[in-house]
Amino acid sequence: MFNLKKLFAALVIAVTGISCVQASEFAGPFVGAKIGQNRSDASGEINQSAHSTTFPGLTAGYNFDVSRFVLGAEVFADLHHGSTTYKDAGADLKFGMPFNAFLPYGRIGFTGTWPNARLHGGLGLEYKLARQWSVAGEWTADTSKSNGTTRRNDSFTIGVHYYFF
């Protein structure tokens, strides 16, 4: 017979064990602001175009410690009006490995509503300045193919994060 109480107890022990394995400086909820440079181009149209623009952005997420790694989920908004895809917003999964105050990471997810939703990915490095503050630099990219036109975005950003503890 299936015992629900034993299953619940085992889950509580497992989750407690995972969260206590190694508490990194990067675990928990955070919000942030960033500024960046977006380079985008569109090809396949009659008039090919390339754009470069400086933009602000916002981010929020939650990181979890899992053994020696950090796994996170993050939502973002990149307000680059001058790109070939206009403003972008999306959600990414984040995977990194902390080394003292540094967190190198990769990210993958989805972004965009115009001209379509598309795969989004990137690499970054975050540095913890203090218990609740960090700075992060990252590169992200996405590509869109719609109606015979290929659009590509490359963004380079620097931002600050505030961690709630």
DSSP file with accessible surface (Angstrom, degrees, kcal/mol):
  #  RESIDUE AA STRUCTURE BP1 BP2  ACC     N-H-->O    O-->H-N    N-H-->O    O-->H-N    TCO  KAPPA ALPHA  PHI   PSI    X-CA   Y-CA   Z-CA
    1    1 A M              0   0  233      0, 0.0     2,-0.3     0, 0.0     0, 0.0   0.000 360.0 360.0 360.0 138.2    0.0    0.0    0.0
    2    2 A F        -     0   0  145      1,-0.1     2,-0.7     4,-0.0     0, 0.0  -0.561 360.0-152.0 -73.7 125.6    1.2    3.5   -0.9
    3    3 A N     >  -     0   0   74     -2,-0.3     4,-1.8     1,-0.2     5,-0.1  -0.868  11.0-171.8-107.6 107.0    2.0    5.6    2.2
    4    4 A L  H  > S+     0   0  122     -2,-0.7     4,-2.6     1,-0.2     5,-0.2   0.860  84.2  56.3 -65.8 -37.3    1.6    9.3    1.6
    5    5 A K  H  > S+     0   0  175      1,-0.2     4,-2.4     2,-0.2    -1,-0.2   0.915 108.4  47.1 -63.7 -41.5    3.1   10.3    4.9
    6    6 A K  H  > S+     0   0  151      2,-0.2     4,-2.4     1,-0.2    -1,-0.2   0.903 112.3  50.2 -67.9 -39.6    6.4    8.4    4.3
    7    7 A L  H  X S+     0   0   74     -4,-1.8     4,-2.3     2,-0.2    -2,-0.2   0.938 111.6  48.0 -62.9 -45.8    6.6    9.9    0.8
    8    8 A F  H  X S+     0   0  140     -4,-2.6     4,-2.4     1,-0.2    -2,-0.2   0.921 111.5  50.2 -61.5 -43.7    6.0   13.4    2.1
    9    9 A A  H  X S+     0   0   47     -4,-2.4     4,-2.4     1,-0.2    -1,-0.2   0.917 110.3  50.1 -62.2 -41.8    8.7   12.9    4.8
   10   10 A A  H  X S+     0   0   58     -4,-2.4     4,-2.5     1,-0.2    -1,-0.2   0.905 110.6  50.0 -64.3 -39.9   11.2   11.6    2.3
   11   11 A L  H  X S+     0   0   97     -4,-2.3     4,-2.7     2,-0.2     5,-0.3   0.916 110.0  50.0 -65.1 -41.9   10.6   14.7    0.0
   12   12 A V  H  X S+     0   0   66     -4,-2.4     4,-2.5     2,-0.2     5,-0.2   0.936 112.3  47.6 -63.0 -44.0   11.0   17.1    2.9
   13   13 A I  H  X S+     0   0  123     -4,-2.4     4,-2.5    -5,-0.2    -2,-0.2   0.937 113.6  48.1 -63.1 -43.3   14.3   15.4    3.9
   14   14 A A  H  X S+     0   0   51     -4,-2.5     4,-2.4     2,-0.2    -2,-0.2   0.936 113.6  45.6 -64.6 -46.3   15.5   15.5    0.3
   15   15 A V  H  X S+     0   0   94     -4,-2.7     4,-2.3     2,-0.2    -1,-0.2   0.921 113.8  49.5 -65.6 -41.4   14.7   19.1   -0.3
   16   16 A T  H  X S+     0   0   74     -4,-2.5     4,-1.3    -5,-0.3    -1,-0.2   0.925 111.3  50.3 -63.0 -40.8   16.2   20.1    3.0
   17   17 A G  H  X S+     0   0   38     -4,-2.5     4,-0.7    -5,-0.2     3,-0.2   0.911 110.0  49.6 -64.6 -40.8   19.3   18.2    2.2
   18   18 A I  H >< S+     0   0   89     -4,-2.4     3,-0.9     1,-0.2     4,-0.5   0.937 111.4  48.3 -65.1 -43.3   19.6   19.8   -1.3
   19   19 A S  H 3< S+     0   0   70     -4,-2.3    -1,-0.2     1,-0.2    -2,-0.2   0.740 114.3  46.3 -72.6 -19.0   19.2   23.3    0.1
   20   20 A C  H 3< S+     0   0   94     -4,-1.3     3,-0.3    -3,-0.2    -1,-0.2   0.452  85.9  91.5-100.3  -3.3   21.8   22.8    2.9
   21   21 A V  S << S-     0   0   88     -3,-0.9     2,-0.3    -4,-0.7    -2,-0.1   0.968 109.9 -18.3 -58.7 -55.8   24.5   21.1    0.8
   22   22 A Q        -     0   0   83     -4,-0.5     2,-0.8    45,-0.1    -1,-0.2  -0.798  61.9-149.9-156.7 109.9   26.4   24.3   -0.1
   23   23 A A        -     0   0   84     -2,-0.3     2,-0.1    -3,-0.3    -3,-0.1  -0.725  21.8-162.1 -85.5 111.2   24.9   27.8    0.3
   24   24 A S    >   -     0   0   17     -2,-0.8     3,-0.9    45,-0.1    41,-0.1  -0.405  31.7-110.9 -84.6 171.3   26.5   30.0   -2.4
   25   25 A E  T 3  S+     0   0   96     75,-0.3    -1,-0.1     1,-0.2    -2,-0.0   0.578 113.7  59.1 -72.4 -11.2   26.5   33.8   -2.3
   26   26 A F  T 3  S+     0   0    0    102,-0.0    -1,-0.2    38,-0.0     2,-0.2   0.320  75.9 112.8-107.3   6.0   24.2   33.7   -5.4
   27   27 A A    <   +     0   0   23     -3,-0.9    37,-0.2    35,-0.1    45,-0.1  -0.544  56.4  38.5 -82.3 145.8   21.2   31.8   -4.1
   28   28 A G  E    S-A   63   0A   8     35,-2.9    35,-1.9    -2,-0.2     2,-0.1  -0.466  92.8 -36.4 115.0 179.9   17.8   33.4   -3.6
   29   29 A P  E     +A   62   0A  46      0, 0.0   135,-2.3     0, 0.0     2,-0.3  -0.473  57.9 173.7 -79.6 149.9   15.5   36.0   -5.3
   30   30 A F  E     -AB  61 163A   4     31,-2.5    31,-2.3   133,-0.2     2,-0.3  -0.980  21.3-158.5-150.6 159.5   17.0   39.1   -7.0
   31   31 A V  E     +AB  60 162A  65    131,-1.8   131,-3.1    -2,-0.3     2,-0.3  -0.932  22.0 175.8-131.8 157.6   16.1   42.1   -9.1
   32   32 A G  E     -AB  59 161A  14     27,-2.6    27,-2.1    -2,-0.3     2,-0.3  -0.989  25.0-143.6-158.6 166.2   18.4   44.1  -11.3
   33   33 A A  E     -AB  58 160A  48    127,-1.7   127,-2.4    -2,-0.3     2,-0.3  -0.957  23.8-178.9-130.9 150.1   18.9   46.9  -13.8
   34   34 A K  E     -AB  57 159A  23     23,-2.2    23,-2.1    -2,-0.3     2,-0.4  -0.955  19.6-150.1-145.3 163.1   21.3   46.9  -16.7
   35   35 A I  E     +AB  56 158A 103    123,-2.4   123,-2.4    -2,-0.3     2,-0.3  -0.985  30.4 162.5-132.8 144.3   22.6   49.0  -19.6
   36   36 A G  E     -AB  55 157A   8     19,-2.6    19,-2.6    -2,-0.4     2,-0.5  -0.930  38.9-112.2-153.7 176.5   23.8   47.5  -22.8
   37   37 A Q  E     -AB  54 156A  54    119,-2.6   119,-2.3    -2,-0.3     2,-0.5  -0.982  29.0-160.6-118.5 124.0   24.7   47.8  -26.4
   38   38 A N  E     -AB  53 155A   0     15,-3.3    15,-2.4    -2,-0.5     2,-0.5  -0.926   6.1-171.0-108.6 130.6   22.6   45.9  -29.0
   39   39 A R  E     +AB  52 154A 133    115,-3.1   115,-2.5    -2,-0.5     2,-0.3  -0.990  18.6 165.6-117.3 123.8   23.8   45.1  -32.4
   40   40 A S  E     -AB  51 153A   4     11,-2.7    11,-3.4    -2,-0.5     2,-0.3  -0.952  13.7-175.8-138.1 155.8   21.2   43.8  -34.8
   41   41 A D  E     -AB  50 152A  65    111,-1.7   111,-2.2    -2,-0.3     2,-0.4  -0.980  13.3-150.1-147.3 159.4   20.8   43.2  -38.5
   42   42 A A  E     -AB  49 151A   3      7,-2.7     7,-1.5    -2,-0.3     2,-0.3  -1.000  18.0-179.5-130.6 130.3   18.1   42.0  -40.9
   43   43 A S  E     + B   0 150A  44    107,-2.6   107,-2.7    -2,-0.4     3,-0.1  -0.939  58.1  46.5-129.8 155.9   18.9   40.2  -44.1
   44   44 A G  S    S+     0   0   54      1,-0.4    -1,-0.1    -2,-0.3     2,-0.1   0.197  83.8 111.0  99.5 -17.3   16.8   38.8  -46.9
   45   45 A E  S    S-     0   0   67    105,-0.2    -1,-0.4     1,-0.1     3,-0.2  -0.387  84.7-109.0 -77.5 168.8   14.7   42.0  -47.1
   46   46 A I  S    S+     0   0  168      1,-0.3     2,-0.7    -3,-0.1    -1,-0.1   0.951 116.5  39.9 -62.0 -46.0   14.9   44.3  -50.2
   47   47 A N  S    S-     0   0  129     -4,-0.0    -1,-0.3    -3,-0.0     2,-0.1  -0.890  86.7-150.9-106.5 104.6   16.7   46.8  -48.0
   48   48 A Q        -     0   0  143     -2,-0.7     2,-0.4    -3,-0.2    -5,-0.2  -0.490  19.2-166.1 -71.0 144.8   19.1   45.1  -45.6
   49   49 A S  E     -A   42   0A  39     -7,-1.5    -7,-2.7    -2,-0.1     2,-0.4  -0.984  18.7-168.2-138.4 148.1   19.6   46.9  -42.4
   50   50 A A  E     -A   41   0A  80     -2,-0.4     2,-0.4    -9,-0.2    -9,-0.3  -0.990  13.2-171.4-131.5 140.8   22.0   46.9  -39.5
   51   51 A H  E     -A   40   0A  80    -11,-3.4   -11,-2.7    -2,-0.4     2,-0.4  -0.972  13.4-171.0-133.4 149.0   21.5   48.8  -36.2
   52   52 A S  E     +A   39   0A  75     -2,-0.4     2,-0.3   -13,-0.2   -13,-0.2  -0.989  21.5 162.6-137.3 126.5   23.5   49.5  -33.1
   53   53 A T  E     -A   38   0A  35    -15,-2.4   -15,-3.3    -2,-0.4     2,-0.4  -0.998  36.0-127.8-146.7 147.7   21.8   51.1  -30.1
   54   54 A T  E     +A   37   0A  88     -2,-0.3   -17,-0.2   -17,-0.2    28,-0.1  -0.779  39.4 177.1 -91.3 139.3   22.4   51.6  -26.4
   55   55 A F  E     -A   36   0A   2    -19,-2.6   -19,-2.6    -2,-0.4     2,-0.2  -0.984  28.1-128.5-144.7 154.6   19.5   50.4  -24.2
   56   56 A P  E     -A   35   0A  73      0, 0.0    23,-2.3     0, 0.0     2,-0.3  -0.606  30.0-175.4 -93.0 163.1   18.3   50.0  -20.6
   57   57 A G  E     -AC  34  78A   3    -23,-2.1   -23,-2.2    21,-0.2     2,-0.3  -0.982  16.9-144.4-154.2 164.2   17.0   46.7  -19.3
   58   58 A L  E     -AC  33  77A 106     19,-2.1    19,-2.4    -2,-0.3     2,-0.3  -0.945  16.0-178.0-129.7 152.5   15.4   45.1  -16.2
   59   59 A T  E     +AC  32  76A  12    -27,-2.1   -27,-2.6    -2,-0.3     2,-0.3  -0.989   7.5 176.1-149.0 153.0   15.7   41.6  -14.8
   60   60 A A  E     +AC  31  75A  35     15,-2.1    15,-3.0    -2,-0.3     2,-0.3  -0.971  20.2 132.7-153.8 147.1   14.3   39.5  -11.9
   61   61 A G  E     -AC  30  74A  17    -31,-2.3   -31,-2.5    -2,-0.3     2,-0.4  -0.970  42.1-109.3-171.8-171.8   14.8   35.9  -10.9
   62   62 A Y  E     -AC  29  73A 104     11,-2.2    11,-2.1    -2,-0.3     2,-0.4  -0.988  21.4-157.5-144.1 129.4   15.6   33.3   -8.4
   63   63 A N  E     -AC  28  72A   0    -35,-1.9   -35,-2.9    -2,-0.4     2,-0.4  -0.888   6.2-159.7-109.3 142.4   18.7   31.1   -8.1
   64   64 A F  E     - C   0  71A 111      7,-3.9     7,-2.7    -2,-0.4     2,-0.5  -0.940  17.0-129.4-118.4 140.6   18.9   27.7   -6.4
   65   65 A D  E     + C   0  70A  15     -2,-0.4     2,-0.4     5,-0.2     5,-0.2  -0.780  27.2 178.0 -84.2 127.3   21.9   26.0   -5.0
   66   66 A V  E >   - C   0  69A  55      3,-2.6     3,-2.4    -2,-0.5     2,-0.1  -0.919  61.9 -59.4-132.1 103.2   22.1   22.4   -6.3
   67   67 A S  T 3  S-     0   0   62     -2,-0.4   -45,-0.1   -49,-0.4    -1,-0.1  -0.384 119.9 -18.6  57.1-123.1   25.2   20.7   -5.0
   68   68 A R  T 3  S+     0   0  143     -2,-0.1    -1,-0.3    -3,-0.1     2,-0.2   0.351 127.2  79.4 -91.6   5.1   28.2   22.8   -6.3
   69   69 A F  E <   -C   66   0A  74     -3,-2.4    -3,-2.6    28,-0.2     2,-0.5  -0.675  69.2-134.5-113.1 165.0   26.1   24.5   -9.0
   70   70 A V  E     -CD  65  96A   2     26,-2.8    26,-2.5    -2,-0.2     2,-0.4  -0.988  19.3-173.0-118.4 125.6   23.6   27.3   -9.2
   71   71 A L  E     +CD  64  95A  69     -7,-2.7    -7,-3.9    -2,-0.5     2,-0.3  -0.970  16.0 169.6-114.8 135.8   20.4   26.8  -11.2
   72   72 A G  E     -CD  63  94A   7     22,-2.6    22,-2.8    -2,-0.4     2,-0.4  -0.926  31.6-141.9-143.5 166.3   18.2   29.8  -11.8
   73   73 A A  E     -CD  62  93A  48    -11,-2.1   -11,-2.2    -2,-0.3     2,-0.4  -0.992  27.1-179.0-128.3 136.2   15.2   31.1  -13.6
   74   74 A E  E     -CD  61  92A   7     18,-2.6    18,-2.9    -2,-0.4     2,-0.3  -0.998  18.4-157.3-141.9 139.3   15.1   34.7  -14.8
   75   75 A V  E     -CD  60  91A  83    -15,-3.0   -15,-2.1    -2,-0.4     2,-0.3  -0.869  23.3-179.8-109.3 150.6   12.8   37.1  -16.6
   76   76 A F  E     -CD  59  90A  10     14,-2.2    14,-2.0    -2,-0.3     2,-0.4  -0.976  24.5-153.9-148.3 159.7   14.1   40.1  -18.5
   77   77 A A  E     -CD  58  89A  27    -19,-2.4   -19,-2.1    -2,-0.3     2,-0.6  -0.976   8.6-166.8-137.3 119.6   13.1   43.1  -20.6
   78   78 A D  E     -CD  57  88A   3     10,-3.5    10,-2.5    -2,-0.4     2,-1.0  -0.951   6.5-160.8-106.8 116.1   15.6   44.7  -23.0
   79   79 A L        +     0   0   60    -23,-2.3     2,-1.3    -2,-0.6     8,-0.2  -0.366  32.2 149.0 -98.5  56.1   14.3   48.1  -24.2
   80   80 A H    >   +     0   0    1     -2,-1.0     3,-1.4     6,-0.3     5,-0.2  -0.679  17.5 176.9 -93.9  89.8   16.3   48.5  -27.3
   81   81 A H  T 3  S+     0   0  120     -2,-1.3    -1,-0.2     1,-0.3     5,-0.1   0.763  73.9  58.8 -62.7 -27.9   14.0   50.5  -29.5
   82   82 A G  T 3  S+     0   0   29    -28,-0.1    -1,-0.3    -3,-0.1   -42,-0.1   0.418  82.8 102.7 -89.3   4.6   16.6   50.8  -32.4
   83   83 A S  S X  S-     0   0    3     -3,-1.4     3,-1.0     1,-0.1    70,-0.1  -0.359  85.0-110.2 -82.7 169.6   17.0   47.0  -33.0
   84   84 A T  T 3  S+     0   0    9      1,-0.2    -1,-0.1    68,-0.2    69,-0.1   0.639 121.5  42.4 -73.2 -13.1   15.5   45.1  -35.9
   85   85 A T  T 3  S-     0   0    1      1,-0.3    29,-0.3    -5,-0.2    28,-0.2   0.272 100.4-145.4-112.4   8.2   13.2   43.3  -33.4
   86   86 A Y    <   +     0   0  128     -3,-1.0    -1,-0.3    -5,-0.1    -6,-0.3  -0.318  62.6   2.8  63.2-141.0   12.3   46.4  -31.3
   87   87 A K  S    S-     0   0  114     -8,-0.2     2,-0.4    -6,-0.1    26,-0.4  -0.486  71.9-159.9 -76.8 146.2   11.9   45.7  -27.6
   88   88 A D  E     +D   78   0A   5    -10,-2.5   -10,-3.5    -2,-0.1     2,-0.3  -0.971  14.6 172.1-127.2 144.5   12.5   42.2  -26.3
   89   89 A A  E     +D   77   0A  56     -2,-0.4    23,-1.8   -12,-0.3     2,-0.3  -0.975  18.0 129.8-142.7 153.0   11.3   40.4  -23.2
   90   90 A G  E     -DE  76 111A  21    -14,-2.0   -14,-2.2    -2,-0.3     2,-0.4  -0.960  45.1 -94.4-174.9-166.7   11.6   36.8  -22.2
   91   91 A A  E     -DE  75 110A  53     19,-1.8    19,-2.3    -2,-0.3     2,-0.3  -0.997  30.4-173.9-139.2 138.0   12.6   34.1  -19.7
   92   92 A D  E     -DE  74 109A   4    -18,-2.9   -18,-2.6    -2,-0.4     2,-0.4  -0.948  23.0-131.4-130.0 153.0   15.8   32.1  -19.4
   93   93 A L  E     -DE  73 108A 117     15,-3.2    15,-2.1    -2,-0.3     2,-0.4  -0.837  29.0-151.4 -96.0 142.5   17.1   29.2  -17.4
   94   94 A K  E     -DE  72 107A   5    -22,-2.8   -22,-2.6    -2,-0.4     2,-0.4  -0.941  14.4-175.1-122.7 136.2   20.5   29.9  -15.9
   95   95 A F  E     +DE  71 106A 109     11,-2.6    11,-2.5    -2,-0.4     2,-0.3  -0.992  19.1 149.2-133.7 123.6   23.3   27.4  -15.0
   96   96 A G  E     -DE  70 105A   5    -26,-2.5   -26,-2.8    -2,-0.4     9,-0.2  -0.933  38.8-134.0-146.8 171.7   26.5   28.4  -13.3
   97   97 A M        -     0   0   39      7,-1.5   -28,-0.2    -2,-0.3     2,-0.1  -0.948  28.6-136.3-132.6 109.6   29.2   27.2  -11.0
   98   98 A P        -     0   0   19      0, 0.0     2,-0.4     0, 0.0     5,-0.2  -0.400  16.0-171.3 -70.9 141.7   30.3   29.7   -8.2
   99   99 A F  B >   -F  102   0A 113      3,-3.2     3,-2.6    -2,-0.1     2,-0.2  -0.905  63.3 -66.0-129.0  98.0   34.0   30.3   -7.4
  100  100 A N  T 3  S-     0   0  158     -2,-0.4   -75,-0.3     1,-0.3    -1,-0.1  -0.373 122.3  -8.5  55.0-115.7   34.1   32.4   -4.3
  101  101 A A  T 3  S+     0   0   27     -2,-0.2    27,-2.7    -3,-0.1     2,-0.4   0.404 123.3  86.2 -91.5   3.3   32.6   35.7   -5.3
  102  102 A F  E <   -FG  99 127A  96     -3,-2.6    -3,-3.2    25,-0.2    25,-0.2  -0.834  51.1-172.7-108.0 143.6   32.5   34.9   -9.0
  103  103 A L  E     - G   0 126A   1     23,-2.6    23,-2.0    -2,-0.4     2,-0.3  -0.839   4.1-168.6-133.7  94.9   29.7   33.1  -10.9
  104  104 A P  E     + G   0 125A  52      0, 0.0    -7,-1.5     0, 0.0     2,-0.3  -0.677  25.9 171.0 -75.9 139.8   30.4   32.2  -14.5
  105  105 A Y  E     -EG  96 124A  13     19,-2.5    19,-2.4    -2,-0.3     2,-0.3  -0.973  32.6-145.0-148.7 162.6   27.1   31.1  -16.1
  106  106 A G  E     -EG  95 123A  23    -11,-2.5   -11,-2.6    -2,-0.3     2,-0.3  -0.878  19.3-161.5-121.7 157.7   25.3   30.2  -19.3
  107  107 A R  E     +EG  94 122A  12     15,-2.2    15,-2.0    -2,-0.3     2,-0.3  -0.995  10.8 177.7-142.1 148.3   21.6   30.9  -20.0
  108  108 A I  E     +EG  93 121A  97    -15,-2.1   -15,-3.2    -2,-0.3     2,-0.3  -0.989  27.5 102.4-150.2 140.4   19.0   29.6  -22.5
  109  109 A G  E     -EG  92 120A  10     11,-2.7    11,-2.9    -2,-0.3     2,-0.3  -0.893  59.8 -60.1-177.9-147.1   15.4   30.4  -23.0
  110  110 A F  E     +EG  91 119A 130    -19,-2.3   -19,-1.8    -2,-0.3     2,-0.3  -0.934  39.1 175.4-131.2 149.8   13.0   32.3  -25.1
  111  111 A T  E     +EG  90 118A   4      7,-2.4     7,-2.4    -2,-0.3   -21,-0.2  -0.952  31.8  39.4-143.1 163.1   12.5   36.0  -26.1
  112  112 A G        -     0   0   10    -23,-1.8   -24,-0.1    -2,-0.3     6,-0.1   0.347  33.2-152.5  87.4 151.1   10.4   38.2  -28.3
  113  113 A T  S    S+     0   0  129    -26,-0.4     4,-0.2     1,-0.3   -25,-0.1   0.424  70.5  88.6-128.5 -22.7    7.0   38.8  -29.5
  114  114 A W  S    S-     0   0  111    -27,-0.3    -1,-0.3   -29,-0.3     0, 0.0  -0.996 108.3  -5.4-129.1 131.9    7.8   40.5  -32.8
  115  115 A P  S    S-     0   0   28      0, 0.0     2,-0.3     0, 0.0    -1,-0.2  -0.989 135.3 -45.9 -79.8 -10.4    8.3   39.2  -35.4
  116  116 A N        -     0   0   49     30,-0.1    -2,-0.2    -5,-0.0     2,-0.2  -0.980  61.0 -80.3-168.0 168.1    8.1   35.9  -33.4
  117  117 A A        +     0   0   72     -2,-0.3     2,-0.3    -4,-0.2    -5,-0.2  -0.558  55.3 178.8 -74.8 144.7    9.2   34.1  -30.3
  118  118 A R  E     -G  111   0A  11     -7,-2.4    -7,-2.4    -2,-0.2    26,-0.1  -0.981  34.3 -84.9-149.2 161.1   12.7   32.7  -30.6
  119  119 A L  E     -G  110   0A 103     -2,-0.3    24,-0.6    24,-0.3     2,-0.4  -0.400  43.4-166.4 -66.9 139.6   15.4   30.9  -28.8
  120  120 A H  E     +GH 109 142A   4    -11,-2.9   -11,-2.7    22,-0.1     2,-0.3  -0.984  14.4 158.0-132.0 136.8   17.6   33.1  -26.6
  121  121 A G  E     +GH 108 141A  20     20,-2.0    20,-2.7    -2,-0.4     2,-0.3  -0.973   2.8 150.1-153.2 169.4   21.0   32.2  -25.1
  122  122 A G  E     -GH 107 140A   8    -15,-2.0   -15,-2.2    -2,-0.3     2,-0.3  -0.993  32.6-109.4 179.7-179.2   24.2   33.7  -23.7
  123  123 A L  E     +GH 106 139A 111     16,-2.0    16,-2.7    -2,-0.3     2,-0.3  -0.963  34.0 168.0-132.2 148.1   27.1   33.7  -21.4
  124  124 A G  E     -GH 105 138A  14    -19,-2.4   -19,-2.5    -2,-0.3     2,-0.4  -0.957  27.6-140.9-154.5 170.9   27.9   35.9  -18.4
  125  125 A L  E     -GH 104 137A  85     12,-2.4    12,-2.3    -2,-0.3     2,-0.4  -0.979  17.7-166.3-139.7 124.2   30.0   36.5  -15.3
  126  126 A E  E     -GH 103 136A   0    -23,-2.0   -23,-2.6    -2,-0.4     2,-0.4  -0.903   1.9-162.3-113.0 142.0   28.6   37.8  -12.1
  127  127 A Y  E     -GH 102 135A  95      8,-3.1     8,-2.4    -2,-0.4     2,-0.7  -0.989  17.1-133.6-127.2 126.4   30.7   39.2   -9.2
  128  128 A K  E     + H   0 134A  10    -27,-2.7     6,-0.3    -2,-0.4     3,-0.1  -0.690  22.6 178.3 -82.7 114.2   29.4   39.6   -5.7
  129  129 A L  S    S-     0   0  104      4,-1.7     2,-0.3    -2,-0.7     5,-0.2   0.840  70.3 -13.6 -80.0 -40.4   30.3   43.0   -4.3
  130  130 A A  S    S-     0   0   51      3,-2.0     3,-0.5     1,-0.0    -1,-0.3  -0.886  90.1 -74.7-151.3 178.8   28.6   42.6   -0.9
  131  131 A R  S    S+     0   0  159     -2,-0.3    -2,-0.0     1,-0.2    -1,-0.0   0.873 130.5  22.0 -53.5 -42.2   26.1   40.2    0.6
  132  132 A Q  S    S+     0   0   64     30,-0.1    31,-2.9    -4,-0.0     2,-0.4   0.469 115.4  71.8-108.0  -0.8   23.1   41.7   -1.3
  133  133 A W  E     + I   0 162A 123     -3,-0.5    -3,-2.0    29,-0.2    -4,-1.7  -0.935  48.5 162.6-123.5 141.2   24.8   43.4   -4.3
  134  134 A S  E     -HI 128 161A   0     27,-1.8    27,-2.3    -2,-0.4     2,-0.4  -0.957  25.2-139.6-144.2 162.8   26.5   42.1   -7.4
  135  135 A V  E     -HI 127 160A  48     -8,-2.4    -8,-3.1    -2,-0.3     2,-0.4  -0.932  20.6-167.6-119.8 148.4   27.5   43.2  -10.8
  136  136 A A  E     -HI 126 159A   9     23,-2.3    23,-2.7    -2,-0.4     2,-0.4  -0.999  11.9-166.8-139.1 139.2   27.1   41.2  -14.0
  137  137 A G  E     +HI 125 158A  29    -12,-2.3   -12,-2.4    -2,-0.4     2,-0.3  -0.979  24.2 163.6-119.4 137.0   28.5   41.4  -17.5
  138  138 A E  E     -HI 124 157A  21     19,-2.2    19,-2.6    -2,-0.4     2,-0.4  -0.995  33.4-143.1-153.3 159.9   27.0   39.2  -20.2
  139  139 A W  E     +HI 123 156A  87    -16,-2.7   -16,-2.0    -2,-0.3     2,-0.3  -0.980  25.3 178.6-118.7 132.3   26.5   38.6  -23.9
  140  140 A T  E     -HI 122 155A   4     15,-2.4    15,-2.8    -2,-0.4     2,-0.3  -0.957   2.7-175.2-131.7 156.4   23.2   37.3  -25.2
  141  141 A A  E     +HI 121 154A  13    -20,-2.7   -20,-2.0    -2,-0.3     2,-0.3  -0.989   7.7 175.8-148.8 153.1   22.0   36.5  -28.7
  142  142 A D  E     -HI 120 153A  10     11,-1.7    11,-2.6    -2,-0.3     2,-0.4  -0.975  13.3-151.3-153.5 156.6   18.9   35.4  -30.6
  143  143 A T  E     - I   0 152A  57    -24,-0.6     2,-0.4    -2,-0.3   -24,-0.3  -0.995   7.7-165.2-132.9 138.7   18.0   34.9  -34.3
  144  144 A S  E     - I   0 151A   1      7,-3.1     7,-3.2    -2,-0.4     2,-0.5  -0.980   5.1-167.6-126.0 135.4   14.6   35.2  -35.9
  145  145 A K  E     + I   0 150A 154     -2,-0.4     2,-0.3     5,-0.2     5,-0.2  -0.984  24.9 151.2-122.5 119.2   13.4   33.9  -39.3
  146  146 A S  E >   - I   0 149A  26      3,-2.6     3,-1.9    -2,-0.5    -2,-0.1  -0.964  63.9 -11.1-151.6 129.5   10.1   35.3  -40.5
  147  147 A N  T 3  S-     0   0  160     -2,-0.3     3,-0.1     1,-0.3    -1,-0.0   0.867 128.1 -49.9  51.8  42.7    8.7   35.9  -44.0
  148  148 A G  T 3  S+     0   0   68      1,-0.2     2,-0.4  -103,-0.0    -1,-0.3   0.535 116.0 112.9  78.8   5.0   12.0   35.4  -45.7
  149  149 A T  E <   - I   0 146A  13     -3,-1.9    -3,-2.6  -105,-0.1     2,-0.5  -0.930  52.0-155.5-114.6 134.1   13.9   37.7  -43.4
  150  150 A T  E     -BI  43 145A  46   -107,-2.7  -107,-2.6    -2,-0.4     2,-0.4  -0.937  12.4-171.0-106.8 124.6   16.5   36.7  -40.9
  151  151 A R  E     -BI  42 144A  22     -7,-3.2    -7,-3.1    -2,-0.5     2,-0.4  -0.956   0.1-169.0-115.9 138.2   17.1   39.0  -37.9
  152  152 A R  E     -BI  41 143A  87   -111,-2.2  -111,-1.7    -2,-0.4     2,-0.4  -0.990   3.4-165.9-130.3 135.3   19.9   38.6  -35.5
  153  153 A N  E     -BI  40 142A   1    -11,-2.6   -11,-1.7    -2,-0.4     2,-0.4  -0.971   6.2-179.3-117.7 132.7   20.4   40.4  -32.1
  154  154 A D  E     -BI  39 141A  31   -115,-2.5  -115,-3.1    -2,-0.4     2,-0.4  -0.996  11.6-173.5-125.5 124.9   23.7   40.5  -30.1
  155  155 A S  E     -BI  38 140A   3    -15,-2.8   -15,-2.4    -2,-0.4     2,-0.5  -0.970  13.6-167.2-123.7 136.6   23.5   42.3  -26.8
  156  156 A F  E     +BI  37 139A  87   -119,-2.3  -119,-2.6    -2,-0.4     2,-0.3  -0.991  23.3 176.6-118.8 120.6   26.4   43.1  -24.4
  157  157 A T  E     -BI  36 138A  10    -19,-2.6   -19,-2.2    -2,-0.5     2,-0.4  -0.909  26.8-162.1-129.9 155.4   25.2   44.3  -21.0
  158  158 A I  E     +BI  35 137A 118   -123,-2.4  -123,-2.4    -2,-0.3     2,-0.3  -0.997  30.2 160.7-129.6 133.0   26.5   45.4  -17.6
  159  159 A G  E     -BI  34 136A   8    -23,-2.7   -23,-2.3    -2,-0.4     2,-0.4  -0.912  34.3-124.0-146.6 171.9   24.1   45.4  -14.7
  160  160 A V  E     -BI  33 135A  68   -127,-2.4  -127,-1.7    -2,-0.3     2,-0.4  -0.937  20.9-157.8-119.4 145.2   23.7   45.4  -11.0
  161  161 A H  E     -BI  32 134A  11    -27,-2.3   -27,-1.8    -2,-0.4     2,-0.5  -0.964   5.9-153.9-121.8 142.5   21.6   42.9   -9.0
  162  162 A Y  E     -BI  31 133A  64   -131,-3.1  -131,-1.8    -2,-0.4     2,-0.5  -0.975  14.8-152.7-113.8 122.2   20.1   43.3   -5.5
  163  163 A Y  E     -B   30   0A   0    -31,-2.9     2,-0.5    -2,-0.5  -133,-0.2  -0.818   5.9-143.0 -97.0 130.1   19.6   40.0   -3.7
  164  164 A F              0   0   97   -135,-2.3    -2,-0.0    -2,-0.5   -32,-0.0  -0.798 360.0 360.0 -88.5 130.1   16.8   39.7   -1.1
  165  165 A F              0   0  114     -2,-0.5  -137,-0.1  -137,-0.1   -33,-0.0  -0.928 360.0 360.0-123.0 360.0   17.8   37.5    1.9
